[in-house]
Protein backbone atom coordinates (compact mmCIF):
# COMPACT_ATOMS: atom_id res chain seq x y z
CA UNK A 1 0.00 0.00 0.00
CA UNK A 2 1.60 3.33 -1.01
CA UNK A 3 1.95 5.97 1.71
CA UNK A 4 1.65 9.76 1.63
CA UNK A 5 2.63 12.22 4.37
CA UNK A 6 0.53 15.40 4.17
CA UNK A 7 1.03 18.62 6.15
CA UNK A 8 -1.84 21.02 6.74
CA UNK A 9 -4.52 18.33 6.42
CA UNK A 10 -7.11 19.90 8.73
CA UNK A 11 -8.83 21.85 5.94
CA UNK A 12 -8.80 22.87 2.30
CA UNK A 13 -6.46 21.21 -0.17
CA UNK A 14 -4.75 19.13 2.54
CA UNK A 15 -7.97 17.62 3.80
CA UNK A 16 -9.28 17.02 0.27
CA UNK A 17 -5.99 15.32 -0.70
CA UNK A 18 -6.04 13.16 2.45
CA UNK A 19 -9.59 12.01 1.69
CA UNK A 20 -8.82 11.33 -1.97
CA UNK A 21 -5.68 9.30 -1.28
CA UNK A 22 -7.40 7.33 1.49
CA UNK A 23 -10.32 6.53 -0.82
CA UNK A 24 -7.82 5.37 -3.47
CA UNK A 25 -6.37 2.85 -0.98
CA UNK A 26 -3.28 4.75 0.14
CA UNK A 27 -2.01 4.90 3.71
CA UNK A 28 -2.34 8.58 4.64
CA UNK A 29 -0.41 10.31 7.38
CA UNK A 30 -2.47 13.46 7.85
CA UNK A 31 -0.68 16.06 9.95
CA UNK A 32 -2.11 19.23 11.43
CA UNK A 33 -1.46 21.64 14.28
CA UNK A 34 -4.66 20.67 16.02
CA UNK A 35 -5.70 17.01 15.58
CA UNK A 36 -9.14 17.91 17.00
CA UNK A 37 -9.81 19.50 13.60
CA UNK A 38 -9.36 16.20 11.74
CA UNK A 39 -13.13 15.78 11.46
CA UNK A 40 -14.15 12.89 9.25
CA UNK A 41 -10.50 12.04 8.49
CA UNK A 42 -10.16 10.48 11.93
CA UNK A 43 -12.82 7.88 11.07
CA UNK A 44 -11.43 6.95 7.65
CA UNK A 45 -9.57 3.69 7.18
CA UNK A 46 -5.89 4.00 6.28
CA UNK A 47 -5.65 7.51 7.80
CA UNK A 48 -3.28 8.23 10.66
CA UNK A 49 -3.65 11.64 12.28
CA UNK A 50 -0.47 13.13 13.72
CA UNK A 51 0.03 16.52 15.40
CA UNK A 52 2.44 18.79 13.57
CA UNK A 53 3.04 22.50 13.91
CA UNK A 54 5.34 23.30 10.99
CA UNK A 55 6.80 26.25 12.92
CA UNK A 56 8.12 23.95 15.66
CA UNK A 57 11.44 22.47 14.52
CA UNK A 58 11.60 20.03 17.45
CA UNK A 59 8.14 18.68 16.65
CA UNK A 60 9.04 18.49 12.94
CA UNK A 61 12.03 16.27 13.73
CA UNK A 62 10.10 14.10 16.19
CA UNK A 63 7.00 13.56 14.03
CA UNK A 64 8.95 13.02 10.81
CA UNK A 65 11.24 10.52 12.51
CA UNK A 66 8.26 8.73 14.02
CA UNK A 67 6.41 8.57 10.71
CA UNK A 68 9.50 7.42 8.81
CA UNK A 69 10.19 4.71 11.38
CA UNK A 70 6.61 3.39 11.19
CA UNK A 71 5.89 3.79 7.45
CA UNK A 72 7.69 3.46 4.14
CA UNK A 73 6.64 6.88 2.85
CA UNK A 74 6.34 7.22 -0.93
CA UNK A 75 5.18 10.84 -1.18
CA UNK A 76 5.70 13.95 0.92
CA UNK A 77 3.03 16.58 0.31
CA UNK A 78 4.03 19.92 1.87
CA UNK A 79 0.68 21.66 2.00
CA UNK A 80 0.66 23.59 5.29
CA UNK A 81 0.65 27.32 4.81
CA UNK A 82 -1.35 30.49 4.43
CA UNK A 83 -1.15 33.80 2.64
CA UNK A 84 -0.97 37.49 3.39
CA UNK A 85 -2.75 39.59 0.79
CA UNK A 86 -1.57 43.15 1.25
CA UNK A 87 0.78 45.70 -0.29
CA UNK A 88 4.35 44.93 0.82
CA UNK A 89 4.54 47.99 3.07
CA UNK A 90 1.55 46.91 5.19
CA UNK A 91 2.48 43.63 6.98
CA UNK A 92 4.58 43.98 10.11
CA UNK A 93 7.94 42.29 10.45
CA UNK A 94 6.34 39.79 12.84
CA UNK A 95 3.66 38.92 10.27
CA UNK A 96 6.27 38.47 7.53
CA UNK A 97 8.43 36.24 9.75
CA UNK A 98 5.42 34.15 10.82
CA UNK A 99 4.43 33.53 7.19
CA UNK A 100 7.99 32.59 6.19
CA UNK A 101 8.34 30.32 9.25
CA UNK A 102 5.16 28.52 8.21
CA UNK A 103 5.31 28.49 4.42
CA UNK A 104 9.07 28.31 3.80
CA UNK A 105 11.12 27.22 6.80
CA UNK A 106 8.64 24.54 7.90
CA UNK A 107 8.45 23.20 4.36
CA UNK A 108 12.25 23.10 4.10
CA UNK A 109 12.75 21.36 7.44
CA UNK A 110 10.16 18.69 6.67
CA UNK A 111 11.69 18.15 3.24
CA UNK A 112 15.14 17.82 4.84
CA UNK A 113 13.80 15.05 7.05
CA UNK A 114 12.39 13.17 4.04
CA UNK A 115 15.25 13.38 1.54
CA UNK A 116 17.54 10.78 3.21
CA UNK A 117 14.62 8.31 3.27
CA UNK A 118 13.90 8.85 -0.43
CA UNK A 119 17.58 8.60 -1.35
CA UNK A 120 17.98 5.36 0.62
CA UNK A 121 15.00 3.73 -1.09
CA UNK A 122 15.95 5.33 -4.46
CA UNK A 123 12.36 6.51 -4.92
CA UNK A 124 9.93 9.08 -3.65
CA UNK A 125 8.14 12.25 -4.61
CA UNK A 126 7.96 15.65 -2.98
CA UNK A 127 4.94 17.86 -3.66
CA UNK A 128 4.34 21.43 -2.53
CA UNK A 129 1.13 23.43 -2.69
CA UNK A 130 2.26 26.51 -4.48
CA UNK A 131 0.69 29.36 -6.38
CA UNK A 132 0.80 31.34 -9.57
CA UNK A 133 2.37 33.96 -7.29
CA UNK A 134 5.51 31.78 -7.34
CA UNK A 135 6.15 32.65 -10.98
CA UNK A 136 4.24 35.86 -11.67
CA UNK A 137 4.31 38.94 -9.45
CA UNK A 138 0.75 39.75 -8.50
CA UNK A 139 -0.54 42.94 -6.84
CA UNK A 140 -0.78 42.67 -3.04
CA UNK A 141 1.24 39.41 -3.07
CA UNK A 142 4.71 40.66 -2.11
CA UNK A 143 5.13 38.53 1.01
CA UNK A 144 3.11 35.53 -0.15
CA UNK A 145 4.70 35.58 -3.62
CA UNK A 146 8.19 35.72 -2.13
CA UNK A 147 7.40 32.74 0.12
CA UNK A 148 6.01 30.71 -2.78
CA UNK A 149 9.05 31.56 -4.94
CA UNK A 150 11.28 30.37 -2.11
CA UNK A 151 9.35 27.09 -1.90
CA UNK A 152 9.62 26.59 -5.64
CA UNK A 153 13.36 27.26 -5.63
CA UNK A 154 13.86 24.81 -2.78
CA UNK A 155 11.85 22.13 -4.53
CA UNK A 156 13.67 22.63 -7.84
CA UNK A 157 17.00 22.26 -6.07
CA UNK A 158 15.86 18.92 -4.63
CA UNK A 159 15.22 17.64 -8.13
CA UNK A 160 18.79 18.40 -9.12
CA UNK A 161 20.22 16.97 -5.89
trRosetta pair geometry for C-beta under 8 A, 3 or more apart (Angstrom, degrees):
i j d omega theta_ij theta_ji phi_ij phi_ji
1 25 6.4 -125 -136 152 97 86
1 26 6.6 143 172 -140 88 35
1 27 5.1 94 124 -26 118 98
1 46 7.2 -130 175 -131 145 122
2 26 5.1 -45 83 -122 86 93
2 27 7.1 -161 100 27 37 81
2 74 4.6 -42 -160 17 93 156
2 75 7.3 42 164 -2 112 104
3 26 6.5 149 -102 -178 27 90
3 27 4.2 -24 -104 71 84 107
3 28 7.6 -175 -152 -75 61 25
3 29 6.8 39 -180 -12 101 101
3 71 4.8 179 -169 172 166 123
3 72 6.2 134 23 78 134 56
3 73 5.0 -96 102 -114 113 47
3 74 5.3 131 55 8 63 88
3 75 7.4 -172 101 32 49 74
4 17 7.8 -112 132 150 148 107
4 21 5.2 -70 33 -164 141 164
4 26 5.6 24 3 157 104 142
4 27 7.5 164 23 84 60 58
4 28 5.7 -12 65 -115 93 66
4 29 7.0 -156 98 30 47 75
4 73 7.3 89 -119 -155 17 85
4 74 6.6 -48 -72 64 60 88
4 75 4.3 -17 -113 70 85 108
4 76 7.8 171 -159 -83 65 17
4 77 5.9 23 180 -7 110 115
5 29 4.5 -14 -112 67 68 119
5 31 7.1 23 -177 -11 81 116
5 64 7.9 73 -179 -121 157 73
5 67 5.8 88 -110 156 128 152
5 71 7.8 155 -66 84 101 138
5 73 5.1 -9 -21 -137 114 135
5 75 7.1 -173 27 95 66 57
5 76 5.2 -17 65 -114 106 64
5 77 6.8 177 85 27 51 72
5 114 7.4 -160 57 -97 142 127
6 9 4.7 88 108 -70 114 117
6 14 5.5 148 158 -154 116 87
6 17 5.8 169 -122 98 147 120
6 18 5.4 -138 55 -74 156 91
6 21 7.7 173 -39 23 133 146
6 28 6.6 -11 7 -166 118 94
6 29 6.8 163 22 83 67 61
6 30 5.5 -11 64 -114 109 58
6 31 6.5 -177 89 25 54 77
6 77 4.5 -10 -108 69 74 115
6 79 5.8 3 -170 14 86 127
7 14 6.8 -84 100 -120 39 134
7 31 5.1 -28 -111 73 55 114
7 32 7.9 139 -168 -78 49 46
7 52 6.3 -95 -125 102 88 135
7 54 5.9 63 -169 -70 138 126
7 77 7.0 -160 21 98 69 66
7 78 5.6 6 33 -136 124 47
7 79 5.3 175 74 45 71 70
7 80 3.9 -69 139 -16 108 106
7 106 7.5 161 -179 143 159 116
7 107 7.9 -154 55 -98 156 67
7 110 6.3 -60 -51 -112 142 174
8 11 7.8 -63 170 51 79 68
8 12 7.5 -29 150 64 107 111
8 13 7.7 26 113 71 116 87
8 14 4.0 -164 107 -53 76 154
8 31 7.5 15 -7 88 32 79
8 32 6.6 82 -130 -105 19 75
8 54 7.6 -25 -50 -21 90 135
8 79 4.2 -131 61 102 116 87
8 80 3.2 171 -47 -86 106 57
8 81 6.4 -51 -71 8 157 56
8 129 7.7 -84 69 20 144 140
9 14 4.0 -129 -95 152 42 108
9 15 5.5 114 -180 -78 60 53
9 17 7.4 -101 -117 66 90 95
9 18 4.6 72 -154 -43 121 140
9 28 7.9 140 -135 163 155 115
9 30 3.7 -129 108 -163 162 91
9 31 6.0 105 12 51 111 39
9 32 5.2 -106 57 -53 72 102
9 38 7.6 21 109 -121 100 76
9 41 6.7 108 144 -117 114 169
9 49 8.0 -145 86 -122 129 76
9 79 7.1 86 -66 68 62 134
10 14 6.8 19 25 90 43 128
10 15 6.3 -33 126 -64 13 109
10 32 3.7 104 -42 -139 104 148
10 33 7.2 -61 -13 37 145 74
10 34 6.5 52 -102 63 157 79
10 37 3.9 38 -158 107 123 120
10 38 6.5 -78 -114 -80 76 43
10 39 7.8 114 -159 2 65 98
11 14 6.8 49 64 54 39 101
11 15 5.3 -14 -125 -13 11 129
11 37 7.0 -47 -41 157 93 125
12 15 6.2 108 50 22 35 97
12 16 6.9 -67 143 -2 34 103
13 16 5.7 -59 -143 42 30 111
13 17 6.0 31 158 -21 67 108
13 79 5.7 -150 97 -157 106 126
13 129 5.5 123 95 -112 153 143
14 17 5.8 -55 -144 36 26 109
14 18 6.3 28 155 -20 62 106
14 30 7.4 121 160 -150 98 91
14 32 7.5 138 127 -83 145 99
14 77 7.6 156 -120 119 76 118
14 79 4.2 157 -82 109 96 144
14 80 7.1 41 -73 -69 148 56
14 129 7.7 -82 -59 -32 80 147
15 18 5.6 -52 -147 34 32 113
15 19 6.4 31 155 -17 65 105
15 30 7.8 60 -109 -152 54 131
15 39 7.5 26 -142 47 135 124
15 41 6.6 -116 -141 -52 85 127
16 19 5.9 -55 -150 37 30 110
16 20 6.2 30 154 -19 65 109
17 20 5.7 -56 -144 38 31 112
17 21 6.2 25 161 -14 67 108
17 77 6.2 -148 141 150 155 164
17 79 6.8 -167 28 -69 146 157
18 21 6.2 -58 -144 40 25 105
18 22 6.2 25 157 -18 62 111
18 28 5.0 118 -151 175 77 146
18 30 4.4 42 -125 -97 143 121
18 41 5.5 8 122 -121 138 126
18 44 8.0 140 141 58 96 152
18 47 6.4 70 173 -126 107 120
19 22 5.9 -61 -147 39 27 110
19 23 6.2 23 157 -17 65 110
19 40 7.6 34 -98 96 115 111
19 41 6.9 -104 -70 -93 78 85
19 44 7.0 -159 -119 -81 65 164
20 23 5.9 -60 -148 38 27 109
20 24 6.3 19 155 -13 64 111
21 24 5.6 -61 -146 42 32 109
21 26 4.0 -49 171 52 92 136
21 28 5.0 127 94 -82 117 114
22 25 7.9 89 177 -36 29 10
22 26 6.4 -84 -81 63 31 79
22 28 4.8 -64 -66 -2 89 136
22 41 7.7 164 -20 -140 157 76
22 44 4.8 44 155 148 157 136
22 45 7.0 146 -176 77 106 57
22 46 5.0 162 -141 82 82 108
22 47 5.0 -20 -99 -59 139 102
25 46 7.1 171 -162 -75 31 171
26 46 6.5 133 94 156 41 136
27 46 5.2 -123 -107 -167 48 91
27 48 7.3 16 178 -2 91 107
27 71 6.3 -162 117 -137 141 130
28 41 7.9 -102 106 -159 134 107
28 44 7.8 4 48 101 131 126
28 46 6.0 77 13 129 84 87
28 47 4.7 -16 70 -110 109 71
28 48 7.0 179 92 27 55 67
29 48 5.1 -21 -111 69 65 105
29 50 6.0 0 -175 6 93 123
29 67 5.2 78 -159 -137 164 126
29 71 6.4 -151 -48 25 129 161
29 73 7.3 -52 15 -102 135 111
30 38 6.7 111 107 -131 131 104
30 41 5.3 -76 74 174 170 144
30 47 5.6 3 -2 -166 122 101
30 48 7.0 164 23 77 72 47
30 49 5.4 -31 75 -103 97 61
30 50 7.3 152 77 23 45 72
31 49 7.8 134 -96 -164 34 50
31 50 4.9 -33 -100 75 83 91
31 51 7.1 43 -153 145 80 8
31 52 3.6 4 180 24 124 131
31 63 6.6 94 -120 158 134 145
31 80 7.7 -54 97 -51 101 125
32 35 6.1 140 69 -83 100 47
32 37 6.0 -117 140 69 149 107
32 38 6.6 179 34 -77 141 76
32 49 7.3 -36 27 -158 102 93
32 51 7.1 -57 76 -126 55 45
32 52 6.7 77 24 48 13 79
32 80 7.9 166 -114 -95 54 110
33 51 7.1 27 -169 -162 23 79
33 52 7.0 -75 -77 84 42 43
33 53 4.7 61 -117 -92 88 78
33 54 7.9 -79 -69 3 91 72
34 37 4.8 69 93 -2 100 109
34 51 7.6 21 -103 -126 17 94
35 38 5.5 -3 -172 -30 61 115
35 42 7.7 93 174 -84 90 120
35 49 5.0 109 -143 150 107 122
35 50 7.4 -113 -88 135 120 6
35 51 5.2 -76 -33 -75 109 82
38 41 4.4 -105 179 65 88 108
38 42 4.3 92 109 -44 130 99
38 49 4.7 -32 -99 -112 152 143
39 42 7.0 163 79 7 23 95
40 43 5.8 -61 -161 40 55 106
40 44 6.6 65 144 -40 76 100
41 44 5.6 -52 -153 16 39 118
41 47 5.2 -138 179 161 80 156
41 49 6.4 114 116 -78 112 108
42 47 7.2 -124 -102 103 21 122
42 49 5.5 -21 -98 -26 82 143
44 47 4.3 55 79 3 102 131
50 63 5.5 133 152 -153 128 115
50 66 7.4 169 -140 90 141 126
50 67 6.6 -92 -20 -71 171 111
51 59 7.3 -73 116 -167 92 129
51 63 7.1 -134 81 -92 58 135
52 59 6.2 164 -134 140 56 112
52 60 7.0 79 -157 -96 100 56
52 63 4.9 -140 -92 85 103 172
52 80 7.7 -123 109 -54 106 152
53 56 4.3 60 83 4 106 114
53 59 5.6 59 46 70 83 153
54 60 6.6 67 -136 -85 50 110
54 80 4.6 157 -16 97 146 151
54 102 5.8 87 85 -146 112 59
54 106 2.9 66 158 -167 103 144
54 107 7.2 32 -175 -47 137 51
54 109 7.7 155 -167 58 77 112
54 110 6.7 -46 -131 -36 100 125
55 98 7.6 -18 -108 -151 147 66
55 101 4.6 50 -125 141 101 114
55 102 5.6 -36 -63 -80 103 67
55 105 7.5 64 -121 82 61 113
55 106 5.8 -58 -67 -68 45 120
56 59 3.9 38 105 22 119 115
56 60 6.4 167 91 -21 62 82
57 60 5.3 -47 -145 31 35 118
57 61 6.6 35 157 -17 65 101
57 109 5.8 -118 -123 -146 84 161
58 61 6.0 -54 -154 35 31 108
58 62 6.3 24 153 -14 65 111
59 62 5.6 -57 -141 42 34 110
59 63 5.8 24 165 -12 71 111
60 63 6.5 -62 -139 42 21 100
60 64 5.9 15 165 -13 61 116
60 106 6.8 -164 -87 -145 135 73
60 109 4.9 41 140 123 162 123
60 110 5.7 -112 -155 -75 113 73
60 113 6.7 -162 153 -30 92 143
61 64 6.2 -63 -142 42 21 106
61 65 6.0 18 163 -16 62 114
61 109 7.8 -72 -55 169 73 112
61 113 6.6 -174 -114 -95 50 128
62 65 6.0 -61 -146 39 23 108
62 66 6.3 23 156 -19 62 109
63 66 5.6 -53 -145 37 31 112
63 67 6.2 29 157 -17 66 107
64 67 5.9 -55 -144 39 29 108
64 68 6.0 22 159 -13 65 112
64 110 6.2 180 -80 -138 131 67
64 113 3.6 19 148 148 158 155
64 114 6.9 -106 -157 -56 122 73
65 68 5.9 -58 -139 43 27 106
65 69 6.1 26 159 -20 64 110
65 113 7.1 -102 -52 -159 65 121
66 69 5.9 -61 -147 36 26 108
66 70 6.3 7 160 -5 64 115
67 70 6.1 -70 -145 46 27 100
67 71 5.8 -33 177 35 69 111
67 73 6.6 45 140 -56 105 130
68 71 7.0 -72 -113 61 22 71
68 73 6.2 -64 -103 3 69 120
68 113 7.2 -150 -27 155 140 98
68 114 7.5 -170 -81 -108 125 59
68 117 5.2 -122 -141 -83 125 144
72 121 7.1 122 -164 -97 100 155
73 76 6.6 54 151 -64 131 77
73 114 6.9 -83 96 -135 140 103
73 117 6.4 40 54 133 104 148
73 124 7.1 47 110 -127 80 115
74 123 7.2 -27 -138 127 76 105
74 124 6.1 -164 -166 -117 38 65
74 125 7.0 17 147 23 72 89
75 124 7.0 172 -84 -163 36 68
75 125 4.7 -12 -114 66 83 98
75 126 7.7 172 -159 -83 59 27
75 127 6.5 16 -177 -1 105 109
76 110 6.9 166 -171 140 129 103
76 111 6.7 147 119 -106 153 63
76 114 4.6 -17 -56 -126 150 170
76 118 8.0 -83 -7 -52 115 127
76 124 7.2 34 -4 173 93 111
76 125 7.3 -162 33 97 64 53
76 126 4.9 -7 65 -117 106 71
76 127 6.9 -177 94 30 55 67
77 127 4.5 -8 -115 67 71 113
77 128 7.9 175 -162 -78 49 28
77 129 7.7 54 174 -34 87 87
78 107 4.5 81 -175 -135 144 92
78 110 6.0 150 -100 80 104 132
78 111 6.6 -31 -55 -58 139 97
78 126 7.2 19 -5 -176 106 88
78 127 6.8 -172 29 93 68 55
78 128 4.5 -11 69 -108 109 75
78 129 7.0 -135 103 14 63 73
78 151 7.5 -164 109 -151 136 120
79 127 7.9 11 -59 109 84 100
79 128 7.7 179 -75 -152 44 40
79 129 4.5 65 -129 -11 67 125
80 102 6.6 -116 136 -179 99 88
80 103 7.9 -150 110 -98 70 47
80 106 6.3 -65 88 118 126 141
80 107 7.5 -164 63 -72 89 81
81 102 5.7 138 -119 133 58 101
81 103 4.1 71 -133 -104 114 83
81 106 8.0 -175 -78 65 80 125
81 107 7.4 5 -65 -54 118 118
81 129 6.6 -162 36 77 123 111
81 147 7.6 162 -155 138 127 134
82 99 6.9 -107 77 -122 83 85
82 102 6.5 -1 24 115 87 151
82 103 7.2 -119 41 -62 48 106
83 99 7.6 54 -136 -139 26 125
83 131 7.7 73 -86 -59 131 161
83 141 7.7 -34 -166 -130 120 83
83 144 4.1 29 -146 -113 92 138
84 91 5.3 32 166 -79 152 141
84 95 6.2 103 -103 156 149 114
84 96 7.7 -85 25 -92 162 55
84 99 5.5 -78 -15 -75 116 151
84 143 4.7 -2 64 75 123 133
84 144 5.5 -170 48 -48 64 95
85 140 5.1 38 -178 143 73 114
85 141 6.8 -19 -121 -84 67 65
85 144 6.8 -7 -74 -10 56 144
86 90 4.0 -102 158 71 125 136
86 91 5.6 135 71 -42 134 87
86 140 5.7 -11 -101 -159 3 89
86 142 7.9 -63 86 35 61 99
86 143 7.4 14 56 15 88 119
87 90 5.1 98 63 -12 77 109
87 139 8.0 -29 -92 -179 74 77
87 140 5.8 -53 -61 -105 50 67
87 142 7.0 43 -176 -1 36 126
88 91 7.5 -60 -161 28 35 95
88 142 3.4 -21 -80 63 97 172
88 143 6.7 148 -120 -38 68 78
91 95 4.1 -123 -170 90 100 129
91 96 5.3 124 119 -55 124 82
91 99 7.8 -20 -173 -4 157 135
91 143 5.5 0 28 -39 154 153
92 95 4.7 100 52 5 76 101
92 96 7.1 -139 96 -3 42 86
93 96 5.7 -55 -149 37 34 112
93 97 6.2 31 155 -17 68 107
94 97 5.8 -55 -144 39 29 109
94 98 6.2 32 155 -22 64 107
95 98 5.7 -53 -145 34 29 113
95 99 6.5 28 156 -17 63 105
95 143 7.6 -18 121 -150 95 170
96 99 6.0 -58 -152 36 29 108
96 100 6.4 21 154 -11 65 109
96 143 5.4 -127 -118 -127 83 126
97 100 5.8 -59 -144 43 31 107
97 101 6.0 36 155 -24 67 106
98 101 5.7 -51 -144 34 29 113
98 102 6.4 21 157 -13 62 109
99 102 5.9 -62 -149 41 29 106
99 103 5.7 -3 169 7 70 118
99 143 5.7 72 75 154 157 119
99 144 7.1 -90 -178 -86 144 61
99 147 5.8 -102 141 -62 103 151
100 103 6.4 -61 -118 53 26 91
100 104 4.8 -25 -162 32 68 122
100 105 6.2 65 141 -14 74 99
100 147 5.8 -146 -98 -102 63 104
100 150 7.6 33 -137 47 93 162
101 104 7.5 -15 -56 54 8 80
101 105 5.0 -32 -135 42 43 128
101 106 6.5 64 153 -30 55 95
102 105 7.7 42 4 47 15 86
102 106 5.5 -11 -154 6 30 135
103 106 7.2 68 4 41 8 103
103 107 6.5 -8 163 -15 38 123
103 144 7.8 149 -63 -137 175 61
103 147 4.2 45 99 170 139 134
103 148 7.3 -56 167 -65 134 57
103 150 7.9 102 116 67 98 114
103 151 6.6 -82 157 -52 88 124
104 107 5.9 -66 -148 37 19 111
104 108 6.3 15 159 -17 61 109
104 147 5.2 -126 -45 -149 105 82
104 150 4.6 2 -121 103 126 136
104 151 6.1 -126 -107 -61 69 78
104 154 7.6 146 -156 -19 79 143
105 108 5.7 -55 -147 36 31 111
105 109 6.2 26 158 -17 66 107
106 109 6.0 -58 -144 37 28 107
106 110 6.3 24 159 -14 65 108
107 110 6.1 -59 -148 39 26 107
107 111 6.2 25 155 -18 63 111
107 128 6.4 55 -157 -125 133 117
107 151 5.5 -6 105 -117 164 101
107 154 7.0 127 114 79 111 153
108 111 5.7 -60 -148 39 29 111
108 112 6.3 36 153 -25 65 104
108 154 5.6 -108 -96 -144 92 154
109 112 5.5 -46 -148 30 33 117
109 113 6.8 35 152 -20 61 101
110 113 5.7 -53 -156 31 35 113
110 114 6.6 26 150 -15 65 110
111 114 5.7 -64 -150 39 34 109
111 115 6.4 47 156 -39 70 99
111 126 6.0 59 -128 -147 102 142
111 154 6.8 134 53 149 163 121
111 155 7.7 -130 -117 -92 155 68
111 158 6.6 -97 176 -79 129 146
112 115 6.2 -41 -144 12 29 114
113 116 7.8 -65 -180 27 30 98
113 117 7.9 17 140 -5 60 115
114 117 5.6 -66 -162 41 49 114
114 118 6.0 40 150 -18 82 109
114 124 7.1 -174 162 163 104 147
114 126 6.7 138 101 -95 141 108
115 118 5.8 -60 -145 40 33 108
115 119 6.1 32 159 -20 69 107
115 158 6.7 -130 -100 -139 117 109
115 161 7.3 -24 -151 106 133 150
116 119 5.7 -54 -143 38 32 112
116 120 6.2 35 157 -23 65 106
117 120 5.9 -55 -149 33 27 112
117 121 6.5 4 161 2 63 110
117 124 6.9 100 106 -73 87 160
118 121 6.3 -66 -143 49 28 96
118 122 8.0 127 162 -57 56 4
118 123 6.7 -113 -158 91 74 31
118 124 3.1 -102 -122 43 106 145
118 126 7.5 -69 -51 -44 164 99
119 122 7.2 22 -175 -77 32 45
121 124 6.5 92 71 -38 114 105
126 155 6.4 -162 111 -135 116 93
126 158 5.9 -19 48 115 151 156
128 151 5.2 -180 166 166 150 119
128 152 7.5 -158 83 -81 141 51
128 155 5.3 -119 4 -68 136 142
130 134 4.8 -15 176 -24 118 149
130 148 5.2 114 -158 -160 82 102
130 151 5.9 -169 -101 96 99 128
130 152 5.8 74 -130 -70 149 96
131 134 5.5 131 65 -17 65 89
131 144 7.2 -9 53 151 160 107
131 145 7.6 -107 89 -104 123 58
131 148 4.7 -72 41 -123 100 159
132 135 6.5 -73 -167 47 49 90
132 136 5.6 -22 160 39 88 109
132 138 7.0 74 104 -45 100 131
133 136 6.9 -79 -111 68 28 66
133 137 7.6 48 -151 -124 67 28
133 138 5.2 -77 -103 17 87 118
133 141 4.6 -129 -130 172 129 144
133 144 5.6 9 130 115 163 97
133 145 3.9 -118 172 -100 103 78
133 148 5.0 98 90 43 94 149
133 149 7.8 -96 129 -38 72 83
134 145 7.0 -171 -75 -155 30 62
134 148 3.7 -109 -75 136 86 105
134 149 5.1 159 -150 -76 63 51
134 151 6.9 -77 -111 63 128 97
134 152 4.4 116 -178 -31 131 138
135 149 7.7 144 -65 -98 38 85
135 152 7.3 144 -59 -112 81 176
137 141 7.0 176 -166 74 53 109
137 145 6.0 79 -123 178 58 163
138 141 4.1 46 71 13 94 141
138 145 6.3 173 33 -74 83 129
141 144 4.9 -75 -158 64 75 104
141 145 4.1 83 134 -35 100 108
142 145 6.1 -51 -128 38 13 109
142 146 6.4 13 162 -18 54 109
143 146 5.9 -58 -150 34 26 110
143 147 6.5 24 153 -17 62 107
144 147 5.7 -57 -151 36 32 111
144 148 6.3 26 155 -15 67 108
145 148 5.8 -57 -144 40 31 108
145 149 6.2 33 155 -20 66 105
146 149 5.7 -53 -146 36 30 112
146 150 6.5 34 152 -21 63 104
147 150 5.6 -54 -152 34 32 113
147 151 6.6 34 150 -19 64 102
148 151 5.5 -46 -148 33 37 114
148 152 6.4 37 153 -19 65 104
149 152 5.6 -53 -147 37 33 112
149 153 6.3 34 154 -19 65 105
150 153 5.8 -54 -147 37 30 111
150 154 6.4 32 154 -20 64 106
151 154 5.7 -57 -151 36 30 112
151 155 6.3 25 155 -16 66 108
152 155 5.8 -56 -145 39 30 109
152 156 6.2 30 156 -18 65 107
153 156 5.8 -54 -144 37 30 110
153 157 6.4 30 156 -20 63 106
154 157 5.9 -60 -154 34 29 110
154 158 6.8 32 149 -23 63 102
155 158 5.6 -50 -155 27 37 115
155 159 7.1 42 148 -23 63 98
156 159 5.7 -47 -157 25 39 115
156 160 7.0 27 151 -10 66 104
157 160 5.8 -59 -153 41 39 106
157 161 6.3 56 147 -44 67 102
158 161 5.3 -43 -148 13 36 124
